[in-house]
Amino acid sequence: MRIGVVFPQTEIGSNVADVRAYATGVERLGYQHLLAYDHVLGADPAVHQGWSGPYDIHTTFHEPMVLFGYLAGICSLELVTGIIILPQRQTALVAKQAAEVDLLCGGHFRLGVGLGWNAVEYEALGKPFRSRGAMLEEQVPLLRELWAGGTVTHRGRFERVTGAGLAPTPMQRPIPIWFGAQTAPALRRAGRLADGWFPQVPPGRRLDEARAEVAAGAASAGRDPETLGMEGRASLRPGEMDQVVDQVGAWESAGASHVSVNTMGAGLGAVASHLEALEELARQLRLRARAS
């Protein structure tokens, strides 16, 4: 199982030196990938009365594709969007950006996609919120077709391409597409279309139920669900090092191919504190591996 980190989007701020220090630091510690969340815009709670979203207009989010172009030049980590909100973005532009990131990082890129939940953001980007599931179903095959190279003509409900194509094409053809999924329809969609998926529940009964939905979706498309990757999430909190070590172990026992360690919201503050916590976790994981 490959162990990576969640880029601490909401806390790292706009200091480029901190971004560099974090990425090079986690690579030095032996983590294998860096996963970044995506939000283009935040909603203003003063305008949207009763706003209950986890993020708002004051929450920092770096743009993942631009961020990854920078990180590709300073580290060799696998870069992962977890997730890009695909239906609010132009498919051809995402295909172009992803191909460029894949080239810059030497083919160490996974495109995680999902539907998102912020209708305010969809409105601002000129995309229909209620059609986002159907849009994503059309976008994913089109992305793969564009990455394959050559001329593409596509006539769909939401997308139209006429005799056009990408150059250069990505190193990975196609780039792996992973889905964030929580509802039964989204889980079955992941089974039908994705190369891997990000569960939104921990190992146990709820994960077993989610996997059954993914397997059902895969079966409906004539696919083997065992070929799909699965990436779990382990949240690191101060004073809970043993618990996060156990979480990582639980994901491994559950058959995850990847797990990301998330330090956001842990009250760690400066980048140095995030790296110190991740260094101690890496040490604990090595000790557990030797003991087993």
Helices and strands as residue ranges (DSSP letters): E 2-6, H 9-12, H 16-28, E 33-36, H 64-71, E 78-85, G 86-88, H 91-104, E 109-114, H 119-124, H 132-147, E 152-155, E 160-164, E 177-180, H 184-193, E 196-198, H 205-220, G 225-227, E 229-235, H 241-253, E 258-262, H 271-291
